[in-house]
Amino acid sequence: METQFGSGIAVDAHGRSAGRTAAADAAAELDADRADFCQVFASATYDYGAVLDGVDEVLDDETTVVGCSSSGEFTDQRTASGSVAVALVASDTMAFFADYGTGLREDVTGCVREATRSLPNEVDGYPYRAAIVLHDGLVGVGEQVAMVTQRRLGQQVSLAGASAGDDMRMEQTEVFCDGTVVTDGVVVALVASAEPTAITVDHGHTPISDPLTVTDADGSVVRELDGRPAFEVWRDAIRDHAADEFDVDVDALEPGTELTELLTRYEFGIDQGRAYKIRWPGLTTDTEGPLEFAVDVPEGTVLRVMESPDEAQVEAVRSAAREARAELGDADVAGGFVYDCVCRSVILGDAFDTAVDAIRDELAAPFTGFETYGELCMERGQTSGYHNTTAVVLLLPR
């Protein structure tokens, strides 16, 4: 059998029916009498417990099930909103384990410890390990989650995953583990395999400003850049570009949708030498003073204002898929999971389907993904792994 992968996606008025249909469609793609692993992404329009009940109707008790709430779902077949997307894996060359923790906001280390307590340090016959990490998308501790998880699992374990979404409501996000639904939590799924998996990330942004140093910050709120009000510095940096590209007068900006869209178009990048790590300031609601990010930005951090045209956003996910495929070498692709930021969907609009088509073209294999509130990609030996406005691709070898 080796490794098989099935994907399914469904829209229904009832969560149980949507979960059952998506899981049944995914199971129909497997030439196996069981599924070893299941990942579920569900719109905030549903009762998540009902969705999982529907999924369970298709699976047996031995299937490891994880997932989270989302802000848009897609598979190799199509994209949708207000839907349930399911991925199923059956394999005799992989083993899957999962657990969850709660209390993420108050104690990241304790929460991750709880989520990893039952995961094995090694699995006989499966020398390679990777982990899928899904966490509450509104807590703002993604970088800490990545670092603590890797410390718990070890430097040789690659991590992929995301912050859960809630259809851009920004009210409450949830993670799922074997029928349990929790907010303010994290779920960690360990993938032990006979051959290595592939994990890649790309974003498509380029800098349009000089380096800017964070000189006054408190957690995710940046008050000053280079000693000046942060919002003023950002506005000055994008003024000409926004006028030329979008005919927008940034000096007339008011709080609201247009402001959020521009903060998504013009994000910030942290120079890491060979690449930039993107940071989204889209929680900013005022045009005076500070910028509010989705994750902590410490004082002393050097940032650049970035921009990314639609074609670069599409090429970024194509590149991530291509690079992941190349990482598998001669191995065939069984299937993949894609964690793609909802900000990229905001930037691309109707062209988001084109980005999903690009993944399909590169992989020629089934995949399931969702639009996230932040992405996690931490390869073996790295010390930082949380991203904004990127696409993360995790591929399983056949």
N, C-alpha and C positions, 0 to 999 in steps of 0.2 A: 504493500500500500504506500509506503513512504509517507509523504505529507500531502494532504488535500485541503483545499480552501474553497468555501462557498460563501457567496454574498447574497443578501436580500434586503429589500427596502419596501416599505408599505405606508400608505396613508389611510386612516380609517377614523371614523367618529369615536370609536371605542379603543382604549389602549390595549385591552386584552386581545382583541381581534388584530390590531396592527402588529403586536408582538408575535402572535401566532403565525400570521401570514408571512412576515419578514423572515422568521426562523424557518418556516416550512420551505420557502423559496431557496434559502441558503442551503438547507439540508438536501434539497433536490439536486444540488450541484455536486454533492459528495457521492463517490462510489464506495460508500462504507456504511456499516450498520450502526455507527456511533459517531458522536462528536466529542472530542476531548476538551475543546476550549471554545468559548463563545464570548464575543465582545458585542455589547449593545449600546447604541447611541439613540437617545430619545428626546424629542422636542418637549419643551415645557408645557405644551398644550395637553399632555397626557398625565394620567395618574401612573407614576413610575412602577408602583407595585403591581398594578394591573398589567402593564406592559411585560414585566418579568414573569407574571403568572402565565401570560400567553406564550412567551418564549419557552417556559418550562413544559408546556403541554407537548412540545415537539421533541424535547431533549430527555435523556435519562438522568438519573440521580448522580451519575459519575462525572458529568460535564462540569468543568470549572467555568463559572460565568462572572464576568466583570463588565463594567461600563459606566456611563455617566449621562447626565442631562446635557443637551447640546443646543446649538444655535443655527442649525442647518445640517443636513445629512446628505451623504452621497455614496454611491458605489460605482463599480465599473459599468453598471447598466444605466444609471441616471442620477441626477441631483434632485433634491426635494427640500421643502420646508414643512414644518408641522408633521414630520414623519418619524418612523422608527427604522433604523438601519441595523442589520445584524451580520456579523461575520462568524463563521464556524470553521474550525480546524479539526481534522482527524489525522493522526500521525502515529507511526511506529518508530519515528526517529526524534521525537520531542516529548517532553513531559511538562505539565503545567501545574502551577501551584498559585494560590492567591489568598490574601487576607486583607483586613482593613483596620483603620484606626480612627478615633474620633478626638475632638478637642483640638483641632489644628490651630485655631486662632490663638489659643492661650499657650500651647506647648507643642511646637513643631517637632522637636526631638522625641517627646513622649508619644505623639501621634504616629510618627513614622516607625518608632520602635514597636508599637502595638501592631502596625500593619505588616511588619516583617518578622515578627516573633516566631511564626510557625514555618517560615520558608526555609528550605534546606540549604546548608552551606555548600553541599556538593551532591550530585546525583550520579550514581554508578552508570557508566556507559554513555553519559551525556556531559562531556567536558566543557561545553560552551554554555554560558548563561547570559541572558539579557532580561531586562525587566520593563514592564509597562506600568507607568505611574500616572494615575488620574486623581485629581484633587479638586476641592472646592475652589471655584474660579473667582470668588469674591473676597477671599481672605488676603490676597496680595503677598503671599510668602513663597512664590514659586521657586525662587533661587534657593531659599533655605531648604525647601522640600527636596530639590535635586541634590544638593550637597549632602544633606543628612542621609538620604536614601543610599547614595553611593558609599558613604562611610559605613552604613549598616551592612550592605551587601558585598562590598569590596571593590577595589579599583579595577578589577578585571571584568566587572559586569557593566555592560552598556545599558543605558536608559533611554527610553522613548516614552512619550505620553503628552498630557495636556491638562490645562485647567478646564473644568467643566463650564458649560454655558447655560443660558436660560432664555434663548431667543431674544437677546438684547434687552430683556426686561430689567436686568441688574437688581434682581430681588433675592433670589435664592437658587443655588446650584446644588446638585446632588451627585453622589457616586454610588455605584452598585457593586455588591459582591455576594454571589451565591444567594440571591433572593433578599438580601438586606439592603435597604436604601438609607443613606445617611447624608446629612449636610455637615459642614464644618469638619470634613474628614478627608481621608486619603485611602485609596486602594492600590495595592502593589501586586501585580501578577508576575511571577517568575517563569521565564521560558528557558528550560534546560534542553539543549539540543546536541545531536551528534555532530552537526556541522554548524559553523557560525551563521548567525543572522546578519543582516545589513541594516544600518541606521544612518540616515543622512538628513541634512537640513539646508535650506537656502531661503533667501528673502528678496533679492532683486532690487535693493535700495542702494543709492549712491549719495555721497555727501554734497551739499551745496553751500556749506558754511565753513568758516575757519574753526579750529578747535575752541571749545567753550568749557570752562572749568566750573563745576558746581561749587559755589562759595557759601551757600546757605541752604541747608536742607533739613527736613525732619521726616524720616522714613521715606514715604513715597511722594511727599510734597517738596518740590524744589522752589525755593523763594528767590534765589539769586543765581545768575550765571555771570561770571567775570565781574562780580560786584554790582550788577544791575538787576532790576526786576526781571525775573525769568520770562514772563509772558512778553514783555517788551523786546527782549533780545530775540525770542523766537519770531515775533511779528516782523522785526527789522530784517531778519534773515530770509524770510519767505516773500517779502513785499513784492519785489520785481518779478519773481518766478510765478507767484500766484496771479499777478496781473496779466502776465504774458500767456500763461497756460489756461487759466480758467476765468479771466476777466473779472477777478475779485479784488475789491478794494479792502485790504486787510485793516486799514485804519477805521473802517466803518463797521467792522464785525461786532455782532452782538451775541450774547449767549443763545445757544440753540443748535439746531441741526447743522447749519452751515459751518459753525465753529467746530463741532465735533468731526465733521467730514474733513475739514482742513487739518485738524490735529492728527487725523488718520493718514492723510496724504503726506504730511510733512512731520514725520516722526524724528526720533533722535537715534544716533548710532554710537556705540562704544567701540573705539578702534582696538581690535585685538591682534593687530599685526597683519595677518593674512586676510582677515575678514572683520566685518562689523557685527556687533550684537545689537539688535534693534530694541528700543524702549519706546512704548506708546504712551503719550501724555493725554490720552483721550478722556480721562476722567475730569479734566479741567472744565469748570462750569462758569468761570468768570474771565473777563478780558482785562482784568487789572491784577498785577502782582504775581502770584505763584502759578506754577504748573503742577498738575497732579497726575502721577504716573500709576500704572497698574502694579508696580513692584517697587521696592525700595531703590532709591538712587542716592548713594552716600555722598557726603561732601568730599571734594577732591576728585570725583569722577570727571573724566574728560569726555565731552560729548561733541558731536557734530549734528547739525540739522540735515536730514536726509529727504530724498524724494524718490518716487518710483512710478514711472509711467505704466500703463496697463500692459504693454507688451513685455516689459521687464518682469512684471508679476507673473505672467503666464510662463515666461522662460525660466523663472526661478523654480517653479514646481516641476517643470519638465526636467530641469537640471538635477533636482533632488532625486527624481525617479530614475533618471539615467545613471547617476552616480551610485545609487543603491543597487541598481541592476549590475553595474560593473563590479561592485564590491563582492557580489556572490561568485564572481569568476565564471567557471564552467558550469556551475550548478544552475538548473532550471528554477524558475520562480514558481512557487506554489501559490502565493498570494501575498497581500500586504495590507497594512493599516496605515492610514494617512491622517495626520493631525494638522489641520489647516486653519490658520487664524481667521476669525470672523472679520477682522479688519481688511484682510485681502478680499473678502467678499464685498465689503463696502466700497473698496477702491475699484474693483472690477465690475460691479453691478451685474448686468446680464451676461457679461463676458466671463463670469465665473465658470460657466459651463465649458468654455474654451479651455480653461485651466484643467478641469477634470478630464476633458478629451486628451490633453497633452499627457497626463498620467497614463491613460489607457493606451495611447500610442507607444509610449516608452516601455511599458511593462508587458503588454499583451497577456495579462493574467488578471484574475479577479482581485478586487480590493474593496475595502470599506473604510469610510472616514467621516469626520464631522468637523464643523466649524467651531473653533475653540475660543477661549478667553486668554490664551497663552500656550506656548508649546515647550516641551521638554525634550532635549536631545543632548545626551552626555555620553560620549564615546569613551572607550576604555582609557583610563589614566587622566582624563580631563578633570579640571577642578571647578568648572562653571558650566551650567547647562540649561538655563532658562531663557526663553526667547519670546519676543512679541512679533506679530505680523510676519510669520515665517510658515513654511510648509515642512513638516517632518514626515519622513517616509521610513517605515519599518517593513522589511521584506523577509519572508520565510522561504528558505530553500526547499525544493521538492525532495 
